[in-house]
Amino acid sequence: MTTRKPKVVHVDYEEKMSLDHAVQFLESIVTKLKDEKSFTLTHGGKAHHIAPSSQVELEVKVEEQNGKHKLELELEWLEGAENKWLHIE
């Protein structure tokens, strides 16, 4: 039986901000991913380099409860998982 490693949460951060500021934050992540395929999150004096593989799973979730709405965007990938498309050379 394979023992799973416990999940490690490197950053857990929430902040109230304007919609414009939140959009600016997300746009900076998108720009870095487009241009460099990675970005660095710095929180609490620690830097976390985020470099997704070329194949990711995108999850979008929209929830509502008692008038409170939530939009979650999640990218998930396996380290080192690259395109494994069939090709001929």
Backbone as JSON, one array per atom type, in Angstrom:
{
  "sequence": "MTTRKPKVVHVDYEEKMSLDHAVQFLESIVTKLKDEKSFTLTHGGKAHHIAPSSQVELEVKVEEQNGKHKLELELEWLEGAENKWLHIE",
  "N": [[0.84, -1.17, 0.0], [0.59, 2.18, -0.9], [1.81, 5.01, 0.72], [0.48, 8.18, 1.11], [1.89, 11.4, 0.87], [1.5, 14.05, 3.21], [-0.52, 16.96, 2.49], [1.01, 20.03, 1.69], [0.65, 23.32, 2.47], [1.72, 26.14, 1.05], [1.18, 28.86, 0.74], [-1.41, 30.69, 2.13], [-3.64, 32.96, 1.77], [-5.68, 35.79, 2.2], [-7.34, 38.78, 1.34], [-9.17, 41.75, 1.62], [-10.05, 43.83, -1.05], [-10.26, 46.26, -3.71], [-12.19, 45.59, -6.67], [-10.85, 46.36, -9.0], [-8.16, 46.29, -8.13], [-7.89, 43.56, -7.54], [-8.26, 42.48, -10.1], [-6.04, 43.56, -11.37], [-3.99, 42.21, -10.0], [-4.51, 39.53, -10.78], [-4.15, 39.84, -13.55], [-1.41, 40.39, -13.64], [-0.35, 37.92, -12.94], [-1.26, 36.37, -15.1], [0.07, 37.67, -17.24], [2.77, 37.16, -16.59], [2.76, 34.34, -16.76], [2.14, 34.01, -19.48], [4.35, 35.29, -20.72], [6.71, 34.31, -19.45], [6.19, 31.79, -18.52], [6.12, 31.25, -15.84], [6.0, 32.47, -12.42], [6.72, 34.37, -9.43], [5.61, 34.16, -6.16], [5.64, 36.11, -3.32], [5.5, 35.98, 0.1], [5.22, 36.73, 3.48], [7.98, 37.04, 3.7], [9.01, 34.88, 2.35], [9.8, 33.43, -0.75], [8.02, 31.94, -3.4], [8.36, 30.0, -6.09], [6.44, 29.62, -8.92], [5.83, 27.41, -11.37], [4.09, 26.12, -13.63], [3.54, 22.97, -15.35], [3.45, 22.23, -18.91], [1.01, 21.1, -19.43], [-2.01, 21.54, -17.87], [-4.65, 21.31, -15.45], [-7.65, 22.96, -15.45], [-9.87, 24.33, -13.19], [-13.02, 25.67, -12.61], [-15.15, 27.21, -10.4], [-18.28, 28.27, -9.25], [-20.04, 29.6, -6.63], [-22.84, 30.17, -4.43], [-24.2, 31.36, -1.48], [-26.56, 32.27, 0.78], [-26.71, 34.86, -0.33], [-24.05, 35.53, -0.62], [-21.46, 35.43, -2.9], [-19.11, 33.38, -4.67], [-16.22, 32.93, -6.59], [-14.05, 30.61, -7.79], [-10.93, 29.94, -9.11], [-8.8, 27.54, -10.31], [-5.67, 26.14, -10.99], [-4.14, 23.14, -11.75], [-1.43, 20.85, -11.7], [0.93, 18.28, -12.52], [4.16, 17.91, -11.32], [6.74, 18.17, -13.62], [5.21, 17.1, -15.63], [4.8, 17.05, -18.9], [3.82, 17.89, -22.29], [2.69, 15.0, -23.87], [2.1, 14.23, -26.39], [1.4, 12.2, -29.22], [3.73, 11.92, -31.73], [5.53, 12.11, -34.85], [8.8, 11.89, -35.95]],
  "CA": [[0.0, 0.0, 0.0], [1.37, 3.4, -1.01], [1.47, 6.04, 1.69], [0.46, 9.51, 0.53], [2.49, 12.46, 1.66], [0.5, 15.05, 3.59], [-0.55, 18.17, 1.68], [1.73, 21.16, 2.25], [0.11, 24.6, 2.01], [2.82, 27.1, 1.08], [0.61, 30.19, 0.89], [-2.85, 30.75, 2.37], [-3.73, 34.41, 1.91], [-6.92, 36.46, 1.83], [-7.3, 40.22, 1.59], [-10.24, 42.54, 1.01], [-9.48, 44.84, -1.94], [-11.18, 46.67, -4.77], [-12.22, 44.71, -7.83], [-9.76, 46.78, -9.89], [-6.88, 45.78, -7.59], [-7.89, 42.09, -7.72], [-8.06, 42.23, -11.53], [-4.63, 43.89, -11.64], [-3.2, 41.11, -9.45], [-4.68, 38.38, -11.67], [-3.52, 40.16, -14.84], [0.04, 40.26, -13.52], [-0.07, 36.48, -12.99], [-1.48, 35.95, -16.49], [1.16, 38.22, -18.06], [3.99, 36.39, -16.29], [2.62, 32.99, -17.31], [2.23, 34.12, -20.94], [5.68, 35.72, -21.16], [7.82, 33.57, -18.84], [5.71, 30.46, -18.12], [6.26, 31.11, -14.4], [6.01, 33.7, -11.64], [7.12, 34.16, -8.04], [4.78, 34.74, -5.11], [6.4, 36.36, -2.1], [4.59, 36.2, 1.23], [5.87, 36.47, 4.77], [9.42, 36.98, 3.52], [9.41, 33.68, 1.61], [9.48, 33.44, -2.18], [7.54, 30.66, -3.91], [8.4, 30.02, -7.56], [5.34, 28.86, -9.49], [6.16, 27.09, -12.76], [3.25, 24.99, -14.06], [3.96, 22.22, -16.53], [2.74, 22.69, -20.1], [-0.35, 20.57, -19.36], [-2.62, 21.84, -16.58], [-6.09, 21.11, -15.32], [-8.3, 24.19, -15.02], [-11.15, 24.14, -12.52], [-13.75, 26.9, -12.35], [-16.28, 26.91, -9.53], [-19.06, 29.43, -8.83], [-20.92, 29.21, -5.53], [-23.64, 31.22, -3.81], [-24.86, 30.93, -0.25], [-27.12, 33.39, 1.55], [-26.38, 36.14, -0.97], [-22.59, 35.68, -0.77], [-21.03, 34.73, -4.11], [-17.7, 33.02, -4.68], [-15.66, 32.41, -7.84], [-12.74, 30.0, -7.56], [-10.17, 29.52, -10.29], [-7.72, 26.66, -9.84], [-4.81, 25.43, -11.95], [-3.48, 22.01, -11.11], [-0.52, 20.16, -12.6], [1.91, 17.37, -11.92], [5.52, 18.37, -11.55], [7.43, 17.46, -14.69], [4.28, 16.56, -16.63], [4.84, 17.86, -20.12], [3.04, 17.33, -23.39], [3.09, 13.67, -24.28], [1.35, 13.97, -27.6], [2.0, 11.3, -30.18], [4.27, 12.63, -32.89], [6.49, 11.4, -35.69], [9.95, 12.74, -36.33]],
  "C": [[0.88, 1.24, 0.0], [0.88, 4.43, -0.01], [1.55, 7.4, 1.02], [1.14, 10.49, 1.47], [1.4, 13.46, 2.04], [0.61, 16.3, 2.7], [0.19, 19.28, 2.42], [1.16, 22.43, 1.64], [1.23, 25.63, 2.17], [2.33, 28.53, 1.29], [-0.89, 30.04, 1.09], [-3.14, 32.2, 2.72], [-5.08, 34.92, 1.44], [-6.78, 37.93, 2.18], [-8.52, 40.87, 0.93], [-9.58, 43.65, 0.2], [-10.53, 45.23, -2.96], [-11.13, 45.64, -5.9], [-11.1, 45.06, -8.78], [-8.41, 46.24, -9.43], [-6.78, 44.27, -7.77], [-7.63, 41.74, -9.18], [-6.61, 42.49, -11.91], [-3.71, 42.76, -11.16], [-3.27, 39.89, -10.37], [-4.04, 38.62, -13.03], [-2.01, 40.03, -14.77], [0.46, 38.79, -13.54], [-0.19, 35.99, -14.43], [-0.34, 36.42, -17.39], [2.45, 37.43, -17.84], [3.92, 34.99, -16.88], [2.72, 33.0, -18.83], [3.67, 34.35, -21.39], [6.8, 34.79, -20.69], [7.47, 32.15, -18.43], [5.87, 30.2, -16.62], [6.12, 32.48, -13.74], [6.43, 33.36, -10.22], [6.16, 34.89, -7.12], [5.66, 34.92, -3.88], [5.41, 36.71, -1.0], [5.32, 35.86, 2.52], [7.37, 36.32, 4.65], [9.92, 35.76, 2.77], [8.93, 33.8, 0.17], [9.09, 32.03, -2.62], [7.49, 30.76, -5.43], [7.32, 29.08, -8.09], [5.63, 28.66, -10.97], [5.34, 25.88, -13.19], [3.86, 24.26, -15.25], [3.12, 22.69, -17.72], [1.31, 22.16, -20.17], [-0.89, 20.81, -17.96], [-4.09, 21.44, -16.62], [-6.66, 22.4, -14.77], [-9.65, 23.85, -14.4], [-11.75, 25.51, -12.25], [-14.97, 26.52, -11.52], [-16.95, 28.23, -9.14], [-20.05, 28.95, -7.78], [-21.69, 30.43, -5.04], [-24.29, 30.63, -2.58], [-25.28, 32.16, 0.53], [-26.71, 34.74, 0.98], [-24.9, 36.41, -1.13], [-22.15, 34.82, -1.95], [-19.52, 34.48, -4.06], [-17.33, 32.45, -6.04], [-14.28, 31.88, -7.5], [-12.16, 29.58, -8.89], [-8.98, 28.72, -9.78], [-6.99, 26.05, -11.02], [-4.12, 24.33, -11.19], [-2.6, 21.31, -12.13], [0.36, 19.23, -11.81], [3.29, 17.89, -12.27], [6.18, 17.5, -12.62], [6.52, 16.89, -15.76], [4.24, 17.5, -17.83], [3.96, 17.2, -21.17], [3.58, 15.96, -23.76], [2.27, 13.27, -25.49], [2.12, 13.01, -28.49], [2.51, 12.12, -31.36], [5.28, 11.75, -33.61], [7.59, 12.35, -36.07], [10.6, 12.19, -37.57]]
}
